[in-house]
Amino acid sequence: MPESAIRLSYGRLRIAIGGLEQAQSQLENTAKRIAKPGIQSTGDLSQEAVSLLQARTDFQANLATLKVSDQMIQSLFDVLAEPLTP
């Protein structure tokens, strides 16, 4: 049972880290597009602002998942570390 719980938590950690990396990539790409000359004249600035907000929301959601997974693993280790009572 503990091994499957650890695998499940590890899987969630990997998913959350992947999501954080995707959000970071989206943020970096959006920042590069905003920094290009002429974006203000094309009207794409509002779309880029939406993209920044989406990246922030994605980052926050994946960070929350990462924190919960970390807490779950810590709780599991705490339970496993408790001495067995006869």
PyRosetta script that sets phi, psi and omega in degrees:
from pyrosetta import init, pose_from_sequence

init()
pose = pose_from_sequence("MPESAIRLSYGRLRIAIGGLEQAQSQLENTAKRIAKPGIQSTGDLSQEAVSLLQARTDFQANLATLKVSDQMIQSLFDVLAEPLTP")
pose.set_psi(1, -50.3)
pose.set_omega(1, -179.5)
pose.set_phi(2, -60.5)
pose.set_psi(2, -35.2)
pose.set_omega(2, -179.8)
pose.set_phi(3, -63.6)
pose.set_psi(3, -40.9)
pose.set_omega(3, 179.8)
pose.set_phi(4, -68.5)
pose.set_psi(4, -35.0)
pose.set_omega(4, 177.5)
pose.set_phi(5, -66.7)
pose.set_psi(5, -38.8)
pose.set_omega(5, 178.4)
pose.set_phi(6, -66.5)
pose.set_psi(6, -43.1)
pose.set_omega(6, 178.2)
pose.set_phi(7, -62.1)
pose.set_psi(7, -41.3)
pose.set_omega(7, 179.3)
pose.set_phi(8, -63.9)
pose.set_psi(8, -45.4)
pose.set_omega(8, 179.3)
pose.set_phi(9, -65.2)
pose.set_psi(9, -40.3)
pose.set_omega(9, 178.4)
pose.set_phi(10, -62.6)
pose.set_psi(10, -40.8)
pose.set_omega(10, 177.7)
pose.set_phi(11, -61.4)
pose.set_psi(11, -41.4)
pose.set_omega(11, 178.2)
pose.set_phi(12, -65.7)
pose.set_psi(12, -38.3)
pose.set_omega(12, 177.2)
pose.set_phi(13, -61.7)
pose.set_psi(13, -44.3)
pose.set_omega(13, -179.9)
pose.set_phi(14, -63.1)
pose.set_psi(14, -40.6)
pose.set_omega(14, 178.6)
pose.set_phi(15, -64.6)
pose.set_psi(15, -44.5)
pose.set_omega(15, -179.5)
pose.set_phi(16, -63.8)
pose.set_psi(16, -41.8)
pose.set_omega(16, 178.7)
pose.set_phi(17, -64.9)
pose.set_psi(17, -40.3)
pose.set_omega(17, 175.9)
pose.set_phi(18, -61.3)
pose.set_psi(18, -40.2)
pose.set_omega(18, 177.5)
pose.set_phi(19, -65.4)
pose.set_psi(19, -38.8)
pose.set_omega(19, 177.0)
pose.set_phi(20, -63.4)
pose.set_psi(20, -41.5)
pose.set_omega(20, 179.3)
pose.set_phi(21, -65.1)
pose.set_psi(21, -39.2)
pose.set_omega(21, 177.4)
pose.set_phi(22, -64.3)
pose.set_psi(22, -43.2)
pose.set_omega(22, 179.6)
pose.set_phi(23, -63.6)
pose.set_psi(23, -40.2)
pose.set_omega(23, 178.5)
pose.set_phi(24, -63.7)
pose.set_psi(24, -42.5)
pose.set_omega(24, 179.0)
pose.set_phi(25, -63.2)
pose.set_psi(25, -42.8)
pose.set_omega(25, 178.3)
pose.set_phi(26, -62.3)
pose.set_psi(26, -41.7)
pose.set_omega(26, 179.2)
pose.set_phi(27, -62.9)
pose.set_psi(27, -45.9)
pose.set_omega(27, -179.7)
pose.set_phi(28, -63.9)
pose.set_psi(28, -43.8)
pose.set_omega(28, -180.0)
pose.set_phi(29, -65.1)
pose.set_psi(29, -39.9)
pose.set_omega(29, 178.3)
pose.set_phi(30, -65.3)
pose.set_psi(30, -42.6)
pose.set_omega(30, 179.2)
pose.set_phi(31, -61.5)
pose.set_psi(31, -39.2)
pose.set_omega(31, 177.8)
pose.set_phi(32, -64.3)
pose.set_psi(32, -41.6)
pose.set_omega(32, 179.9)
pose.set_phi(33, -66.6)
pose.set_psi(33, -38.0)
pose.set_omega(33, 179.4)
pose.set_phi(34, -66.0)
pose.set_psi(34, -36.0)
pose.set_omega(34, -177.6)
pose.set_phi(35, -73.1)
pose.set_psi(35, -14.0)
pose.set_omega(35, 179.4)
pose.set_phi(36, -67.2)
pose.set_psi(36, 140.4)
pose.set_omega(36, 177.0)
pose.set_phi(37, -65.2)
pose.set_psi(37, 143.7)
pose.set_omega(37, 174.2)
pose.set_phi(38, 90.2)
pose.set_psi(38, -1.1)
pose.set_omega(38, -177.9)
pose.set_phi(39, -67.8)
pose.set_psi(39, -32.5)
pose.set_omega(39, -179.9)
pose.set_phi(40, -64.1)
pose.set_psi(40, -33.9)
pose.set_omega(40, -177.2)
pose.set_phi(41, -78.3)
pose.set_psi(41, -18.9)
pose.set_omega(41, -178.5)
pose.set_phi(42, -88.6)
pose.set_psi(42, -11.9)
pose.set_omega(42, 179.6)
pose.set_phi(43, 81.3)
pose.set_psi(43, 7.8)
pose.set_omega(43, -179.5)
pose.set_phi(44, -83.0)
pose.set_psi(44, -4.0)
pose.set_omega(44, -177.0)
pose.set_phi(45, -62.0)
pose.set_psi(45, -37.4)
pose.set_omega(45, 179.1)
pose.set_phi(46, -66.1)
pose.set_psi(46, -37.5)
pose.set_omega(46, 176.7)
pose.set_phi(47, -65.2)
pose.set_psi(47, -38.2)
pose.set_omega(47, 179.1)
pose.set_phi(48, -68.5)
pose.set_psi(48, -35.3)
pose.set_omega(48, 176.7)
pose.set_phi(49, -63.8)
pose.set_psi(49, -41.3)
pose.set_omega(49, 177.0)
pose.set_phi(50, -62.7)
pose.set_psi(50, -40.6)
pose.set_omega(50, 178.7)
pose.set_phi(51, -63.1)
pose.set_psi(51, -39.9)
pose.set_omega(51, 176.8)
pose.set_phi(52, -63.7)
pose.set_psi(52, -42.7)
pose.set_omega(52, 178.8)
pose.set_phi(53, -64.7)
pose.set_psi(53, -39.3)
pose.set_omega(53, 178.1)
pose.set_phi(54, -64.7)
pose.set_psi(54, -42.4)
pose.set_omega(54, 178.7)
pose.set_phi(55, -62.1)
pose.set_psi(55, -40.7)
pose.set_omega(55, 179.2)
pose.set_phi(56, -63.9)
pose.set_psi(56, -44.8)
pose.set_omega(56, -179.8)
pose.set_phi(57, -64.0)
pose.set_psi(57, -43.3)
pose.set_omega(57, 177.4)
pose.set_phi(58, -60.6)
pose.set_psi(58, -43.2)
pose.set_omega(58, -179.9)
pose.set_phi(59, -62.0)
pose.set_psi(59, -46.7)
pose.set_omega(59, -179.0)
pose.set_phi(60, -62.7)
pose.set_psi(60, -41.9)
pose.set_omega(60, -179.5)
pose.set_phi(61, -65.3)
pose.set_psi(61, -43.5)
pose.set_omega(61, 179.6)
pose.set_phi(62, -69.8)
pose.set_psi(62, -33.7)
pose.set_omega(62, 176.0)
pose.set_phi(63, -65.5)
pose.set_psi(63, -40.3)
pose.set_omega(63, 177.3)
pose.set_phi(64, -62.6)
pose.set_psi(64, -41.6)
pose.set_omega(64, 177.5)
pose.set_phi(65, -62.2)
pose.set_psi(65, -41.9)
pose.set_omega(65, 178.9)
pose.set_phi(66, -62.1)
pose.set_psi(66, -43.6)
pose.set_omega(66, 179.6)
pose.set_phi(67, -64.1)
pose.set_psi(67, -43.7)
pose.set_omega(67, 180.0)
pose.set_phi(68, -65.1)
pose.set_psi(68, -42.0)
pose.set_omega(68, 178.1)
pose.set_phi(69, -62.2)
pose.set_psi(69, -40.8)
pose.set_omega(69, 177.4)
pose.set_phi(70, -62.1)
pose.set_psi(70, -43.1)
pose.set_omega(70, 178.1)
pose.set_phi(71, -63.7)
pose.set_psi(71, -39.1)
pose.set_omega(71, 178.9)
pose.set_phi(72, -63.8)
pose.set_psi(72, -44.0)
pose.set_omega(72, 178.9)
pose.set_phi(73, -64.2)
pose.set_psi(73, -42.8)
pose.set_omega(73, 179.0)
pose.set_phi(74, -61.9)
pose.set_psi(74, -41.9)
pose.set_omega(74, 178.3)
pose.set_phi(75, -63.7)
pose.set_psi(75, -40.6)
pose.set_omega(75, 178.5)
pose.set_phi(76, -63.4)
pose.set_psi(76, -44.2)
pose.set_omega(76, 177.9)
pose.set_phi(77, -63.9)
pose.set_psi(77, -37.7)
pose.set_omega(77, 177.9)
pose.set_phi(78, -62.2)
pose.set_psi(78, -41.7)
pose.set_omega(78, 179.3)
pose.set_phi(79, -66.6)
pose.set_psi(79, -43.1)
pose.set_omega(79, -179.4)
pose.set_phi(80, -67.5)
pose.set_psi(80, -26.6)
pose.set_omega(80, -178.3)
pose.set_phi(81, -81.6)
pose.set_psi(81, -15.7)
pose.set_omega(81, -179.4)
pose.set_phi(82, -67.1)
pose.set_psi(82, 137.2)
pose.set_omega(82, 179.0)
pose.set_phi(83, -68.9)
pose.set_psi(83, 146.7)
pose.set_omega(83, 177.9)
pose.set_phi(84, -76.2)
pose.set_psi(84, 137.3)
pose.set_omega(84, 178.1)
pose.set_phi(85, -96.1)
pose.set_psi(85, 138.7)
pose.set_omega(85, -176.9)
pose.set_phi(86, -71.4)
pose.dump_pdb("model.pdb")
